[in-house]
Structures are given as structure tokens and as C-alpha cells.
Amino acid sequence: MKPGKPIKNKLLRNIALALAFNAAAATAPALAQQPSADTRPDRYAAIVVDANSGRVLYERDATQSLHPASTAKMMTAYLAFQALKDGRLTPEQMIDVSYNAASQPRTNLGMVSATRSTRRGPITYRQNTRSISVEDALTGMLTHSANDAAVVLAEALGGSESNFATLMTREAQRLGMTGTRYTNPNGLPDPRQRTTVEDQALLARAILRDFPEYQHYFAVPRFSFNGYTWNNTNKLLGVYEGLDMGKTGFINASGWNLAASAQRGENRVIGIVFGARTPAERGVDMQRLLDFGFERLGNPLARFRFGRDNGPSGDRYVLLPPAVNTSPDSILQAQPDTVESSPLFPIRMAQSFFPTDFNDAASPLTPPPPQESRDTLQPGDGNDQPKRPEDNTPKAIVPRGEWRPKGPAVS
């Protein structure tokens, strides 16, 4: 072998490898541009409905059982609207704020303040708000997604969170929301609290039909209380043409949820998105759903342009039971066995989502036992906001101005 031959062969091999690497790199962008499979998570579901007729224009996994997160506040609002309409509440009426309500985790209206006696001393929590108007509670709940405001309304109408959750579930059954069970008024994490996007579309349509005079609470751009001002958590307000109703939601278990409705001329559509991975994805998907809804109303042959399309068949409708003529005791008198027999959709039988023993245990309602103040504030998943870093220093809780120290007393 001649001197220098191995070097020449090695050089040729390196050149060949470099050319092959460059060829692979050149084809990578072309491959990336090809349509990819839908990668939305399994908990993702969506639906868009013609609000006037109830016809489903598009749905994806619409009956999948999911966590509502803060969209649960839509049912809290529905029951509050009933109370306003029949005179049990008035917008200017002041209602009590319990320590249980004030101490709800974020997002909230800051009805509890935190102070330190020294720089390194324990944090002391004091309740700074003892009453709030119905108007502020509703606006704070639907604009800022305030968990404390939702509990204030729940305790005013049901006596306790648990009793009010029973009322929420009964009303859901009456409306035909057979896949829904509520366990609290604000949507904070509870594995038993479940719903479907199909049911949430039904609830949104019921709100629009039964309480158009109160619909404006969903479209308040910003809200001020206790010296703070918050923008509406629904970022599509004022951005998407015709959108005048919406409620956001987020807990770790649900992903990013949104219920919204928009009107253009005589047409109105309702869209529900559950389980988006980010707020941005949630907003983009909602715009696509609503755009398609309006397009489908003008063009029956239109097809959705992203994600898998499960249908729907042309004869599927969201059927609402007749509106209730409310009276001061109408909610308390509602019983599971009086639920309308009309199915939510003709292809699915309407039946109670709950076993008989659950319904028997839930009725009749009994006065709630006195609630003890919490010894600690429970951290939440933070509806529509990330968690704050936890403070592990000793804490002292001061319910309604009385000391109940945990650890050393604080001056």
C-alpha cells in the first residue's frame, strides 16, 4: 500500500458522510411541513351548537366525562339568576361573607389579607371583608373567576357549599345534563365533579334562553373590588366579532376550558372547548369552532378543518325542557324524580346520572351544621392562574378577628 493511501480513503469517507448528513438535513423541513396527526390530549373535547335551533354543528368526544373547572360557575350563576328573577335576591342586596368563603384559594377577591409581625415572623391571615353585594359577587365570579365570590353566593342560596352543590346537580338533571355532577360552586379540584362539553352547551343555551336580562354579567371587561382591578379572564371578549358571553376554567386535572357564545345578525352559536394544553390553544380552537359554526349555518356542506370529526348526524338537537316559573322555594322543591324526560339528544336516553341511593340521600335537604373555621388555608390549583410559591413559614389563622394561633403566638 502506498504511503498516504489510508489518509486519502479516510478523507473520501468523511466527505461521503458529510454529503449524506447534509442531504438528510435538507429533507427534514419538508417532512416537518407534512400534516401531522392530531396530538391533543385524551381529555380534550369540543362542540359547537346553533343556539337558536339547538342543532349540533360539530362535536368531538362531546359525551366524554371531564372536569368542569371554573365553568362550574355557570351553574352557580344560573341559580343566582333564578333568585334575582323571582325576587329572592336583588343586585344591591348585601350578603354575608363567611370565613369559609373568604379563605377560598386563588383566584379570589382578596377577602383575606396576609401580614407578618416581623420580617421572618409567621404569616397572619385576617378576614377583611364581611359582606358583599350580589352585584359584586356575580361580577367578580364571572369576570375574575373568583372562587370566594362563588362560595358567598352558594352559602346565601343553599346555606352551605354541600347543600348548594346538591341544588346545582338537581338543576342540571332538570335541564337534561345527564352527564353532570357538581360537588362545589366554583370548580375547584374534586374527582367526583364531572361534566361533558355536550352538557355545558346545554347549560349555556339555557342561560341565553331563560335569563337574557342577566347575560351581560358574562361580558364585563374588567372589575374592581377592594382596591384591585382585574380584566376578564376570557381574552376573546372584544377580540372575536360578536362574542358576548364566555366563562373560562382551569385546574391541573382539566386543562384549559372555555365556554363561549357569539352572535352575528340573526345567527348565534355556542362553543365549548375542554382540555386545551395552553390558554393560547384554547383561544385559537374556540375561534375556529365559532368560525365554523357560522360558516356551517350558511353552508350545510362545510366540514371542520382540524382534528377528527365524529359527525354529527343531521338530526341531533340540544332539547331544553320548558322554562321554570320560579318561586321563592322553587329550587328547594325541585326533586330528581321530576326531571324532564326529554333526552338531551334523540339518540341518547335521558336518565339520571346518579344511582338511586345518591338521590335518596340528597333529598330532602336539611339545614347545614355549623361550619368550623379552617386551621389552614388550603392551596388550590389556581383557576386560570399558576400557583404561587408555597410559604412554609409558621402561620397563624385569625377567623373573624379572633386569634387561633398555630405555633407560637404572634403579636
N, C-alpha and C positions, 0 to 999 in steps of 0.2 A: 504494500500500500504506500502510495507516495506521501511524503510529508505534506501536511496541510489539508489532506482529503477529509479527515473527520471534522475539521472546523467548517469546511465547505458544506458537508452534509447537515451539520447542526444548524448552520445559517439558513439552508433551504427549508429545514423542518420548522424553524421559528417563523419564517416568512409565511409558510403554509398555514400554521396555527393562527397567525395574526390575521390573515385573509379570512379564515373561517370565522374567527371571532367577530370581525367587522361585518361579515355577511349576516351573522345571527343578530347583531345589534341593529342592523338596518331593517330587519323584518319585524323586530319587536314592536315598534309603534303601529305597524299595520295590524298586527294581531290584537293590540290593545284597543284599536278602534272598532273591532268587530263587536256586534251586540253580545252582551254578556247575560248570563242567567240572572233572574231576579233574586237578589240576595237579602231582601227584607226579612227580619226575624220571624220566627213562627208565631209570635204573639201579635203580629201585625194584622189588622183588619180594616176594611174601609167600605163605605156605602155612600151613594148619592141618590136622593129621592126627590121626586116632583112634589113640592109642598102642597100644591093645590089638589092634586088627584090622589096622592099617596103612592103613585107608581114608582117602583124601584127602577132607576135608570142604569145603575151599575152596582155590583156588590162583590166583595172579595171576603170570604170567610165571615160573612155577616152574622152567623149564629155561634161563632166561637166564644167560649166563656172567658172573659178577660176582666182585669181590674179597672174600675172607672176612674180612679184617682180623683182629681178635683171636679171632673164632670158630674160627680155625685151632687155637687152643689146646685145643679139644675133642678133636681127633685126637691131639695130644700127650698129653692126659690119658688117652685110650683106650689108647694103647700103654703108658703108665706103669701103668695099672690092670692090663693084662695081665701086666706084670713083677711087680707086687705079688701077683697071684693065683697065679702059678707059682713064686714064691719068689726070683726074681732080684733083687728089691728088697724091703726091709722099711720100714715107716713111719719107724722111728727111725734107720735107716741114714744115716750122714753121707757125702755125696758131694762131690767136689772142685768148686771154683768156679774156672774159668779166667779169665784177664783178658778174653778174648773174651766170655765170658758176663757178667762183672761190668760191662763197659762198654757194655751194651746201652742204647739211649736210652729215655726215658720211654714208658710208665710202668715203673718198676723199684723194686727194694727197697733202693736206696741202697747197693749193694755197692762203689761207688767214691765217695770223698769228694773235694771240691774245696777247696783252700786257696790263700791269697795270702800271699807273704812280706812284702809291703808293701801299702799301700792301693792303689797304682797298679801294682803289680807283676803279673807273669803269673800265671795260674791253674795250679796244680799238681794233678794228679789222682793219687790213691793208692788202690790196692785195699785195702779194709778188711775184706773177708770172703773167707776161703779155703775154707770148707766150709759146707754147709747140710744139714739133714736132709731126707729125702724128703718127710716130712710137711709141713715148712715150705715146700719148693719147690712142692709141689702146691697147698697152700692159698694161698700168695702168688700163684701163677699164675692160679688160678680165682677168687680173691676180689678181688685188686687188679689183675688182668690184667698181672702183672709179666713183662716181656719177658726180663729176665735169668734169672728162675726157669725159664722155658720152655727157654732155651738150656742151663742146667745139666742139666735132665732129658734133653735131646736128646743132649748130649755123653756123659752117663752111659750111655745106652742104645744110641746109634749110633756113638759115637766122634767124630763131628763133626756140625755142623749139616747139611751137604750129604748125608751118609750117612743121617742120621735123616729128612731130607725124603724121601729115596727110600723108606724104610720106611713113612712116612706115606702116600705115594702108593700103594704096593703094598697096604697095608691098606685104603685107600679103594676100590681096584679089587676087592679080595676082598669087600667089603661091597656092591658094586654101585654105588658112587658114580662112575659113568662120566663125569661132567662135572667131575671134581675133579682138580686137580694141586697139590701142595704143593711149595714151594721153601724154606721155613724153618719153624721150630716155633712162632713167635709171631705171625705175620700181618703183620709189618712190610712196608712197600711193596715189591712186586716185580710187574711187569706180567705175569710168567709164572704167578703164583699165582692160580688161578681155582677157582670152585666154583659151585653153584647152591643155591637155597633147598630144592629137592627133595632134593639130596644131604645137606644139613645136617639135614633132618628125618630122613632115614635114619640118619645118624650118631647123632643124639640118641636115636632109638629103639633102636639097637644098644647104646648105653651103658646105657640103662634095663634092657634085657633081659640083657646079659652081665655087668654089674657093679653090681647094685643095692646091694651092700655098700659101694661107694665113692661112691655118688651124693651122699652128704652133703657131699662136698668142694665141690659147686656151690652149697650153701646156707649157707655160713658167713657170718654177718652182718658180722663185722669181723675183722681180722687184725693182729697186732703183730709187728714184727721190727726189730732194730737200733735200738730206742728210738722207733720210729714206729708209729702205729696208723692203718689205713685201713679205711673202710667198703666193703662190697661195691659194685662198680660197677653191679650190677643193682638199680636202685631199686625194682623191683616186689616184691622179697623182703620179706615181712612186710606188704605192702600189698594184693596181689591174693590173694584166698582160694584156698588150695590150691597156690600156686606154690612149688615146692621144687627147681627146677633152672633154671639160666639162665647164659648167657655173652654178654657184650656185646662190641662191636667197633667201632672207628672208625679209619680213615685218610682222608686227603683224597680218595683215589680211590674209596672205597667209600660214603661217607656213614655214617650211624649204623645199625649192625646189632645184632640181638638174636635169640638162640635161647633158648626157654624152654619149660617144661613144668609143667602143674598137674594135680592130682588132686582129684576130688570124689567121694566114695563109691567105686564100682567103676569110674567113668569117669576116664580120663586123656587129655589132649590135648597135642599138641606144636605150638608156633607158631614160625615163623621170619619175621622182618622184616629186609629188607636195603634200604639206600639211603635211609632216612628223612633228612629235612633237618635235624632237630634231635633232641636226646635226648628232649624232651617229645613230639614227634610219634611217635618210636619207641615210647615207653611207651604212649601212647594207642592206637596202632594194634595193639600187642600185646594190650592188654586187650580191644579189640574182637574180635580174632581168637579169643582164648581163649573169650570170652563166646559168640561164635557157634559155636565148636566144641562146647561143652557144650549149647547150645541145639539144634544140629543132631542131636546124639545122641538127644535126646528128641523131636525133631520133624523127620522127614526132609524135610518141605516147606519148612523155613526157608530164607530167602535172605539173602545178605550185604547189609548196608545202606549200604556206601560203596565207591567205586571200581568199576572194571569187573570183571565176573565172567566168567572164562574157562570156566567149567564147574563142577566136573569131571563126568565121566560116573560112573555109579554103580559101575562095576566096576574102578576104579583102586585099587591097593593098593601100599603100600611092602612089598616082599618081602625079608626078610632071609635070607641064607644061614645054614646051621647054625652054632651057636657053635663056636669053635675050642677044642680041648683043648690048651692051651698047654704048652710045654716050654721049658727054658732057651734053646733055639736056634730056637724056632718062628718068631719074626719074621724072623730071618735066612734061614730056609729058605723063606719064602714067595716064590713066583715069579709073575710076571704071567700065565704060561700056566696057572696053577692056579686062576685066578679063577673063582668060581661062575658058571655060565652062566645062572642065573635072572635075568631082567630086573628092573630096578628097578620098572617098571610094565609090565603086559602089552602096552601099546600101543607100547612102545619097545624095540627090540632091545638086549640087553646086549652091549656090545663095548668093547674097550679104548679109552680116550680118547686114547691116545698112539700115534704111529707106531711101526713095528717097530724102527727104528734107535734110538729112545729107550729102549725096553725092553731091547734088546740091550746098550746102553751102561750101563744101570743095573744089570746083573747079570752076573757075581756081584759082590758087594761086596768092596772092597779096603780094607785099613787106611788111614785118612786120613793125609796127610802132616803133619808138624809144622806147627802154625799159628804164624805170626809175630804178635807183638803189634802192635796198631794204632798208628800215629803220631798219629792224632787221633781223637777221639770223634765218631761220625757223628750228626748231628741226625736225629731221626725225626719222623714226622707226629704222634706223641704219641697212643697208643691211649687213647681216652676222655678225653683232656685236651688243651687248646690248647697250642701251642708256647710255650716261654719265649722272651723276647727274647734274641737271639744276642749273645754276648760276643765282640767282635772283638779283644780284647787278646791279646798273645802267650801261648801255652800250652806247658807242658812236661808230657809224659806220663811216668808212673812205673809201668811194668808190674811187678807183683810186687816192689815195693820197690827196683828198680834204675833209676837215672837214665837217661833217654833224652831229653835236653832238645831242644826245638825253639826255636831262637833263643838269646838269652843265657842262661847258666846261672843258676839261681835258688838262693839259699842258704836 
